[in-house]
Amino acid sequence: MGRALALAARAGGRTSPNPMVGAVAIDPRTGRVLAEGFHLEPGLPHAEQALIAAAAARNVDLRGATLVCSLEPCVHHGRTAPCAPLVAAAGFSRAVLAVSDPDPRVDGRGIRFLREAGLDVTVGMAEGAARRLNEGFFQRATGGRPFVHLKMAMLPDGTVHPGAGRPAGITGEAARGRVHAWRHLSAAVMVGAGTLRADDPRLTVRVPATRPVTAALGASEEAASAIPSDHEPWQPRRVVLSASFRVPPDARALRPLPGGPPALVIGSVEAPVSAETGLRDAGVETARVLGEGDRLQLAAVLDALGSMGVSSVLVEGGPTLADALLGAGLVQRLSVFTAEDPGREAPQGPRASPHPPASTWRPPGGLPFTGAWLRDLVRERLGNDELVTGRMP
C-alpha cells in the first residue's frame, strides 16, 4: 500500500477536484509487482484503468492477481468509465483498499460490486495515510469548501521572520523540503497582499518531488522509491488576496509558469474595474468576492476557489491572514515550524526583505507553542527546527 500511496502522490494537486489515487497489481504467490498506475488529472484514466492499460501493453495476465489501491474503485460514469467493472473483468481475485470513497456516487458501492463479482475485498490498510493524502478530497466531499492547511514559521518567542512567506528565511533545508512537498500535494497556495509585497515569494515547488509521500505522510522509504527521480512536481495555483487588487503585476508569484496554472488575484466586488487591468495584461487571472472594508470575506474566498475545482489550499501568509482564518474557523490543519537559530539561512541579496524581524504572532494556545489541543498531533524534528502539525478540533 505504501507503493500505491507513493504512486498517487506523483500527480500532486493537479488531480483536483479528483483524489490522488495509486494502484498496484501483485502476484500473490511471489509478491512481485505485475503492473501499476496512478491518476494524473481529471479526464485522464483513473489509477485502476492506467494499471490495466499498462498490463495490457506488456501482455501481463492479471487473472488471479491482487489489486492494491489507495481508494475504493468507482462505479459511476463520469469523464471516464467506472473502474470496479474493469477490475472484475480483468480477473483479479483479491482487492486490498486503503479507504472507501466518500463520493455519494460511490460510498461503498464499488466494494459491494467487487465482492458480488467474487473478489475477496479488504478495506482499511494504511487508511490514515490515505486520508491524509487526500484531505482536500474528503473535505470537499463532506463540507463543500476546500481543505485549508495553514503553515506558519516563527522563532520561539513568536517573532515572525521578514521572510514569513518564504520558509527559507527562518527554517532549514529539511523544513523547506517539507513545505515544498506540501505545495506539490496542494491544489493551491495562498498568501495575502502584505506577504507578497514584503517578501516577493515565488510560491512554487523548487525541489524534486521524489519523496512527497515520505516527507508529508510519513510513509516508508521503500514507498518513495516508486517515484522516479526525474518526475516533475506539480506547481499549485498561486493565489493572492488583495481587496483593492493593488499588487505588483511583476511579482514573482504572479509570473506565468510553463505547464502550470495561471496565478490568481482575488479582490473585492467594490474595487474599480480598472484595478484589474494591469494584472490581466500580465496574464494574471482575477476574481471578485464580497469584502468588508479593506478585507475580503474569507468564507467567500474559499467558496470561489471551490467553484474553480480547488480542493485544498496551503496558506503561507503572515499573522494577519492566519489570525483571520483561525478566527473564522476556516482552518482544518495547522502546521507550525519553530526555528532555533534566528540568524541561520536568512535571505541574502536583492530579494532579501528590508523589514526588521519585528512582526510577531501569538499562536492558538499561546507560547511556547505545543499544539497539545490539536487532533492527530505530530511533533517532528527537522534539522534544527521543530514542526508541530495536527487537525483543528
QUICOR-V993139 format. One record per run of one state. SS is the DSSP state (hx for helix, st for strand, lp for the rest). FROM is the first residue (numbers start at 1). LEN is the number of residues. If there is no record, write none. Layout:
# QUICOR-V993139
ss=SS from=FROM len=LEN
ss=SS from=FROM len=LEN
This chain:
# QUICOR-V993139
ss=lp from=1 len=1
ss=hx from=2 len=14
ss=lp from=16 len=6
ss=st from=22 len=5
ss=lp from=27 len=6
ss=st from=33 len=6
ss=lp from=39 len=8
ss=hx from=47 len=11
ss=lp from=58 len=8
ss=st from=66 len=4
ss=lp from=70 len=13
ss=hx from=83 len=8
ss=lp from=91 len=3
ss=st from=94 len=4
ss=lp from=98 len=11
ss=hx from=109 len=8
ss=lp from=117 len=3
ss=st from=120 len=4
ss=lp from=124 len=3
ss=hx from=127 len=7
ss=lp from=134 len=1
ss=hx from=135 len=9
ss=lp from=144 len=3
ss=st from=147 len=9
ss=lp from=156 len=3
ss=st from=159 len=1
ss=lp from=160 len=7
ss=hx from=167 len=3
ss=lp from=170 len=3
ss=hx from=173 len=13
ss=lp from=186 len=2
ss=st from=188 len=5
ss=hx from=193 len=7
ss=lp from=200 len=12
ss=hx from=212 len=6
ss=lp from=218 len=3
ss=hx from=221 len=4
ss=lp from=225 len=12
ss=st from=237 len=5
ss=lp from=242 len=10
ss=hx from=252 len=3
ss=lp from=255 len=9
ss=st from=264 len=5
ss=lp from=269 len=4
ss=hx from=273 len=9
ss=lp from=282 len=3
ss=st from=285 len=5
ss=lp from=290 len=1
ss=st from=291 len=2
ss=lp from=293 len=2
ss=st from=295 len=2
ss=lp from=297 len=1
ss=hx from=298 len=10
ss=lp from=308 len=4
ss=st from=312 len=4
ss=lp from=316 len=3
ss=hx from=319 len=9
ss=lp from=328 len=5
ss=st from=333 len=7
ss=lp from=340 len=9
ss=hx from=349 len=3
ss=lp from=352 len=8
ss=st from=360 len=1
ss=lp from=361 len=14
ss=st from=375 len=8
ss=lp from=383 len=2
ss=st from=385 len=7
ss=lp from=392 len=2
